[in-house]
């Protein structure tokens, strides 16, 4: 299988994984060392904001689009 040959090639020194699930699969199914895998999440990590801030944004967006309460 091409995927297995590529992942086991000694010239491949780092592998990018887009999630913890992919990291787990690379380790479980291909026996790759975790040190060789770089986790690059495919989503932004956004700080949690309080309910008051969420309400403020919600009101501003509704006003901008003319959506009534």
N, C-alpha and C positions, 0 to 999 in steps of 0.2 A: 504494500500500500504506500502510495506516494507521501501521504501525511506522516506515516511512521518513519519513513526514510528521512524526510526533511527534519523532523523533530529530533531524531537520533544522530544526525550529522554532527561531527565534532566541530565543524566550522560555525555552527549556530551556537552563539554564546549567550544570547538573551532571547527570550520569547515574551511578547506582550500578550497579556490576558485582559479581557474587558470586564471580568467579574470574578468574584470569589468562586463561583460555580465552575468557570473555565479553569481557574487555577487547580481546583479540586480534580477536575477531569484529566488535566494534563499530568497530575501527579498519580492519580489512580490508574488510568488506562495506559499511560506511557512511561510511568516510573520516573518522571523527571524530578530532579532536585529542585526544591522550592527556591533556592538561591539563583537558579537560572531563569525563573519566571518573574516578570515585572507586572504588577497589577496596575493597569491604567483604566480606571473606571470610565464608563461611557456616559455618565450622567454627572451633572453638577451637584455639588454638595452645598446646600443653602442653609444658612443658620436659621433656626426656628425663631419666629417672631411671635410676639404676644397677640392676644385676641384684639386688643385695642388697635394695634397697628394694622392687623388684617381688616378690621372693620373700617378703618380710615381709607385703606386702599380700595376696598369694595365700594364704598360710597363715591370715591373719586372716579372710579371706572364707570359706575352706573351713571353718574352725572355726565361724564364725557360721551357716553353712548345714548343718553336720553332715556335710560331705563328707569321707570318709576319704582318706588319701593314696593 
